[in-house]
């Protein structure tokens, strides 16, 4: 189960945020056909070398994204190593007549907020699907996440905007 929490345009890119029955939010940015990253998997190499990102902060990507970096400074990196977005890129799919995150012909790059340090939004989860058997089970696990942070809608929308800004920067510099 999921709901579309927002669907908006930023700098010419369509952005979508969803909330799913795991209690976490995901953010997506849509790329039109003809875009240099259209049909690229987030693990595909892009026109950026390791030396282009050496010295940049790990940021919100997480260390696991950067463990797969090449050894040679002149080697190309994977797309997920370039984009500094919450938890790193974790989704790339779409194209003609696709249905996730919404019906469109766009190619989607996405991230999720279900990582270490993230807390499910139990309040919204209970409001939307509190009678569902599996959701009731999840609601009983609140104590596991007491110290963690809920990534609210505004946070995920801002991360979508940050991703758009980085996509535009990437295309301007390297394509």
Residue frames as qw, qx, qy, qz and C-alpha x, y, z in Angstrom:
[[0.000, 0.890, 0.456, 0.000, 0.00, 0.00, 0.00],
 [0.412, -0.114, 0.030, 0.903, 1.19, 3.48, -0.80],
 [0.170, 0.894, 0.386, -0.152, -0.10, 6.99, -1.25],
 [0.463, 0.462, 0.094, 0.751, 1.22, 9.82, -3.37],
 [0.332, -0.664, -0.380, 0.552, 1.93, 12.61, -0.88],
 [0.106, 0.808, -0.059, -0.576, 3.05, 15.18, -3.42],
 [0.653, 0.358, 0.491, 0.451, 3.55, 15.56, -7.14],
 [0.005, 0.933, 0.046, -0.358, 5.21, 18.83, -8.14],
 [0.711, 0.566, 0.035, 0.415, 7.54, 20.42, -10.66],
 [0.424, -0.815, 0.143, 0.368, 10.88, 21.96, -9.76],
 [0.103, -0.650, 0.515, 0.549, 13.17, 23.59, -12.33],
 [0.578, 0.403, -0.467, -0.535, 11.40, 21.72, -15.13],
 [0.298, 0.133, -0.944, 0.039, 11.60, 18.26, -13.51],
 [0.719, -0.407, -0.273, -0.492, 8.66, 16.31, -12.12],
 [0.084, 0.304, -0.807, 0.499, 9.11, 15.26, -8.50],
 [0.738, -0.351, -0.393, -0.422, 6.97, 12.74, -6.62],
 [0.088, -0.351, 0.783, -0.506, 6.97, 11.73, -2.97],
 [0.717, -0.245, -0.548, -0.355, 5.23, 8.63, -1.71],
 [0.388, -0.412, 0.647, -0.510, 4.45, 7.22, 1.73],
 [0.646, 0.055, -0.712, -0.269, 4.18, 3.44, 1.97],
 [0.799, -0.480, -0.174, -0.318, 2.88, 0.97, 4.51],
 [0.758, -0.008, -0.411, 0.506, 6.37, 0.38, 5.92],
 [0.366, -0.839, -0.271, 0.299, 6.01, 3.83, 7.42],
 [0.444, -0.404, 0.260, 0.757, 8.73, 5.48, 5.32],
 [0.428, 0.825, 0.081, -0.360, 8.75, 8.03, 2.53],
 [0.663, 0.041, 0.477, 0.576, 10.47, 7.84, -0.84],
 [0.187, 0.798, -0.027, -0.572, 11.31, 10.61, -3.27],
 [0.676, 0.264, 0.566, 0.391, 11.59, 10.45, -7.06],
 [0.115, 0.672, -0.200, -0.704, 12.70, 12.76, -9.86],
 [0.760, 0.448, 0.471, 0.010, 11.48, 12.08, -13.40],
 [0.197, -0.477, 0.503, 0.693, 13.70, 12.40, -16.46],
 [0.693, 0.558, 0.103, -0.445, 12.20, 12.81, -19.93],
 [0.857, 0.243, 0.343, 0.299, 13.20, 10.72, -22.93],
 [0.489, 0.760, -0.021, 0.427, 16.28, 12.29, -24.49],
 [0.387, -0.865, 0.287, -0.141, 17.81, 13.25, -21.14],
 [0.370, 0.588, -0.712, 0.104, 21.44, 12.01, -20.83],
 [0.191, -0.251, 0.859, -0.403, 20.49, 9.87, -17.80],
 [0.791, 0.109, 0.026, -0.601, 17.28, 8.46, -19.31],
 [0.957, 0.106, -0.239, -0.125, 17.29, 4.64, -19.01],
 [0.357, 0.491, -0.671, 0.424, 20.47, 4.69, -16.88],
 [0.759, -0.455, -0.461, 0.062, 20.45, 2.44, -13.84],
 [0.313, -0.921, 0.166, -0.163, 21.66, 4.12, -10.66],
 [0.769, -0.429, 0.396, 0.259, 24.55, 1.62, -10.61],
 [0.732, 0.559, 0.191, 0.338, 25.60, 2.50, -14.19],
 [0.519, -0.267, 0.067, 0.810, 28.77, 4.46, -14.85],
 [0.229, 0.934, 0.262, -0.079, 28.44, 8.10, -15.85],
 [0.586, 0.631, -0.054, 0.506, 30.79, 10.63, -17.47],
 [0.312, -0.865, 0.272, -0.283, 32.42, 11.50, -14.14],
 [0.696, 0.263, -0.596, 0.300, 35.74, 10.13, -12.94],
 [0.691, -0.502, -0.417, 0.311, 36.86, 9.38, -9.43],
 [0.439, -0.040, -0.124, 0.889, 39.22, 12.37, -9.49],
 [0.139, -0.503, -0.301, -0.799, 36.17, 14.60, -10.10],
 [0.619, -0.645, -0.264, -0.362, 34.69, 13.70, -6.71],
 [0.700, -0.101, -0.453, 0.543, 37.80, 13.13, -4.60],
 [0.208, 0.029, -0.316, 0.925, 37.69, 15.46, -1.63],
 [0.442, -0.372, -0.239, -0.780, 33.93, 15.96, -1.73],
 [0.390, -0.247, 0.670, -0.582, 32.07, 15.06, 1.46],
 [0.009, 0.156, 0.986, 0.063, 30.32, 11.72, 1.81],
 [0.380, -0.130, -0.106, -0.910, 27.22, 13.72, 2.70],
 [0.710, -0.037, 0.365, -0.601, 23.97, 11.79, 2.89],
 [0.671, 0.345, -0.579, -0.308, 25.05, 8.99, 0.55],
 [0.882, -0.370, 0.254, -0.142, 26.40, 6.74, 3.23],
 [0.261, -0.623, 0.705, 0.216, 29.61, 4.82, 3.27],
 [0.693, 0.120, 0.709, 0.053, 28.24, 1.72, 1.49],
 [0.573, 0.800, 0.152, -0.093, 27.64, 3.72, -1.71],
 [0.162, 0.894, -0.416, -0.044, 31.27, 4.79, -1.73],
 [0.675, -0.383, 0.626, 0.075, 32.76, 1.36, -0.99],
 [0.785, 0.353, 0.478, 0.174, 32.39, 0.42, -4.66],
 [0.205, 0.921, -0.184, -0.274, 34.48, 3.30, -5.98],
 [0.864, 0.428, -0.151, 0.216, 37.16, 2.41, -8.53],
 [0.741, -0.442, 0.036, 0.504, 40.85, 2.30, -7.59],
 [0.483, 0.151, 0.291, 0.812, 42.07, 4.41, -10.51],
 [0.012, 0.543, 0.243, -0.804, 41.40, 8.16, -10.35],
 [0.198, 0.275, -0.467, -0.817, 40.69, 8.24, -14.10],
 [0.053, -0.258, -0.950, -0.165, 37.99, 5.54, -13.94],
 [0.372, -0.386, -0.279, -0.797, 34.34, 6.50, -14.25],
 [0.163, -0.018, 0.769, -0.617, 32.11, 6.28, -11.19],
 [0.060, -0.477, -0.865, -0.145, 28.60, 4.92, -10.78],
 [0.151, -0.617, -0.283, -0.719, 25.73, 7.39, -10.75],
 [0.631, -0.689, -0.348, -0.080, 24.86, 6.67, -7.11],
 [0.666, -0.270, -0.166, 0.675, 28.36, 7.75, -6.02],
 [0.215, 0.326, 0.157, 0.907, 27.82, 11.18, -7.59],
 [0.345, -0.607, -0.303, -0.648, 24.44, 12.13, -6.17],
 [0.149, 0.048, -0.683, 0.714, 24.40, 13.26, -2.54],
 [0.568, -0.329, -0.240, -0.716, 20.83, 12.42, -1.52],
 [0.611, -0.413, 0.470, -0.485, 19.36, 10.80, 1.60],
 [0.815, -0.123, 0.559, -0.089, 20.70, 7.24, 1.82],
 [0.160, -0.308, 0.735, 0.583, 21.94, 7.44, -1.77],
 [0.611, 0.203, -0.356, -0.677, 20.01, 6.54, -4.90],
 [0.402, -0.087, 0.890, -0.197, 18.12, 3.29, -4.45],
 [0.580, 0.514, 0.612, -0.157, 15.79, 3.31, -7.47],
 [0.140, 0.461, -0.437, -0.759, 15.94, 3.79, -11.23],
 [0.289, 0.285, 0.896, 0.182, 13.21, 2.57, -13.55],
 [0.350, 0.631, 0.279, -0.634, 10.34, 3.72, -15.70],
 [0.110, -0.121, 0.698, 0.697, 10.11, 4.66, -19.33],
 [0.400, -0.094, -0.482, -0.774, 7.18, 4.30, -21.70],
 [0.705, -0.346, -0.384, -0.485, 3.90, 3.49, -19.94],
 [0.400, 0.075, -0.770, 0.492, 5.51, 2.91, -16.55],
 [0.510, -0.646, -0.456, -0.338, 3.47, 2.89, -13.35],
 [0.674, -0.622, -0.231, 0.325, 5.84, 3.55, -10.47],
 [0.010, -0.205, -0.693, 0.691, 5.93, 5.90, -8.71],
 [0.466, 0.528, 0.317, -0.636, 3.10, 7.29, -10.90],
 [0.698, 0.482, 0.498, 0.177, 1.81, 6.59, -14.39],
 [0.094, 0.881, -0.221, -0.408, 4.14, 8.31, -16.86],
 [0.853, 0.478, -0.064, 0.197, 6.68, 7.90, -19.65],
 [0.040, -0.886, 0.409, -0.214, 9.46, 9.32, -17.47],
 [0.749, 0.114, -0.555, 0.343, 12.59, 7.57, -16.24],
 [0.511, -0.812, -0.020, -0.281, 12.70, 7.87, -12.45],
 [0.470, 0.288, -0.622, 0.557, 15.64, 8.23, -10.09],
 [0.594, -0.663, -0.181, -0.419, 14.69, 7.71, -6.48],
 [0.217, 0.312, -0.727, 0.572, 15.78, 7.41, -2.88],
 [0.618, -0.539, -0.532, -0.210, 14.14, 6.16, 0.27],
 [0.164, -0.623, 0.417, -0.641, 14.09, 7.25, 3.90],
 [0.922, -0.315, -0.040, -0.223, 14.15, 3.78, 5.45],
 [0.631, 0.434, -0.511, 0.390, 17.80, 3.62, 6.48],
 [0.602, -0.317, -0.507, 0.530, 19.64, 3.36, 9.79],
 [0.171, -0.185, -0.221, 0.942, 18.72, 6.42, 11.80],
 [0.336, -0.169, -0.359, -0.854, 15.32, 6.83, 10.11],
 [0.254, 0.170, 0.789, -0.533, 12.11, 6.39, 12.08],
 [0.013, 0.455, 0.790, 0.411, 8.83, 5.33, 10.49],
 [0.254, -0.197, 0.049, -0.946, 6.11, 7.98, 10.59],
 [0.073, -0.228, -0.948, 0.210, 3.94, 5.99, 12.99],
 [0.253, 0.421, 0.387, -0.780, 1.36, 8.74, 13.33],
 [0.488, 0.396, -0.337, -0.701, 0.54, 8.80, 9.60],
 [0.260, 0.124, -0.945, -0.156, 0.89, 5.03, 9.32],
 [0.073, 0.286, 0.853, -0.431, -1.73, 4.50, 12.02],
 [0.356, 0.464, 0.165, -0.794, -4.03, 7.15, 10.53],
 [0.464, 0.391, -0.517, -0.604, -3.93, 5.63, 7.03],
 [0.703, 0.115, -0.666, -0.219, -3.75, 1.90, 7.62],
 [0.246, -0.432, 0.667, -0.556, -4.06, 1.34, 11.37],
 [0.834, -0.030, 0.304, -0.460, -6.59, -1.48, 10.92],
 [0.758, 0.442, -0.470, -0.092, -4.34, -3.52, 8.64],
 [0.932, -0.355, -0.036, 0.064, -2.91, -6.62, 10.38],
 [0.773, 0.189, -0.091, 0.599, 0.68, -6.07, 9.21],
 [0.083, 0.672, -0.091, 0.731, 0.57, -2.37, 10.00],
 [0.679, -0.671, -0.006, -0.299, -0.71, -3.14, 13.51],
 [0.920, -0.166, -0.068, 0.349, 2.34, -5.36, 13.95],
 [0.507, 0.429, -0.071, 0.744, 4.66, -2.54, 12.83],
 [0.260, -0.766, -0.010, -0.587, 2.97, -0.11, 15.19],
 [0.842, -0.536, -0.065, 0.000, 3.97, -2.39, 18.06],
 [0.814, 0.057, -0.050, 0.576, 7.65, -1.86, 17.19],
 [0.053, 0.948, 0.044, 0.311, 7.69, 1.88, 17.96],
 [0.618, -0.753, 0.191, 0.124, 10.09, 1.44, 20.85],
 [0.831, 0.041, 0.268, 0.487, 12.79, 0.23, 18.43],
 [0.434, 0.539, 0.243, 0.680, 12.93, 3.65, 16.76],
 [0.309, -0.871, -0.331, 0.190, 12.50, 6.07, 19.68],
 [0.450, -0.591, 0.174, 0.647, 15.93, 7.64, 19.13],
 [0.415, 0.133, 0.585, 0.684, 15.57, 8.04, 15.35],
 [0.146, 0.399, 0.008, -0.905, 14.21, 10.81, 13.17],
 [0.535, 0.584, 0.606, -0.070, 11.05, 10.80, 11.07],
 [0.211, -0.101, 0.439, 0.867, 11.82, 12.13, 7.59],
 [0.342, 0.594, 0.518, -0.511, 8.71, 14.21, 7.01],
 [0.578, 0.673, 0.438, 0.143, 7.15, 15.29, 3.73],
 [0.112, 0.983, -0.120, -0.088, 8.96, 18.63, 3.65],
 [0.455, -0.592, 0.611, 0.265, 12.32, 16.91, 4.14],
 [0.644, 0.163, 0.695, 0.273, 11.69, 14.48, 1.26],
 [0.422, 0.863, 0.274, 0.050, 10.46, 17.26, -1.02],
 [0.090, -0.923, 0.332, 0.175, 13.64, 19.22, -0.29],
 [0.563, -0.324, 0.703, 0.290, 15.77, 16.16, -1.05],
 [0.623, 0.542, 0.533, 0.185, 13.96, 15.85, -4.41],
 [0.216, 0.976, -0.005, -0.016, 14.84, 19.48, -5.12],
 [0.369, -0.722, 0.539, 0.229, 18.44, 18.85, -4.08],
 [0.674, 0.052, 0.685, 0.272, 18.56, 15.89, -6.48],
 [0.497, 0.799, 0.320, 0.111, 17.20, 18.04, -9.32],
 [0.038, -0.958, 0.257, 0.125, 19.85, 20.68, -8.63],
 [0.504, -0.477, 0.674, 0.253, 22.56, 18.00, -8.75],
 [0.680, 0.387, 0.592, 0.195, 21.16, 16.48, -11.97],
 [0.340, 0.934, 0.100, 0.033, 21.24, 19.90, -13.63],
 [0.242, -0.842, 0.457, 0.155, 24.79, 20.47, -12.37],
 [0.674, -0.155, 0.683, 0.234, 25.94, 17.06, -13.61],
 [0.626, 0.606, 0.455, 0.185, 24.51, 17.58, -17.09],
 [0.149, 0.985, -0.078, -0.026, 25.97, 21.10, -17.32],
 [0.325, -0.755, 0.551, 0.143, 29.48, 19.94, -16.27],
 [0.428, -0.301, 0.834, 0.177, 29.82, 16.51, -17.87],
 [0.528, 0.399, 0.741, 0.116, 27.34, 16.09, -20.75]]
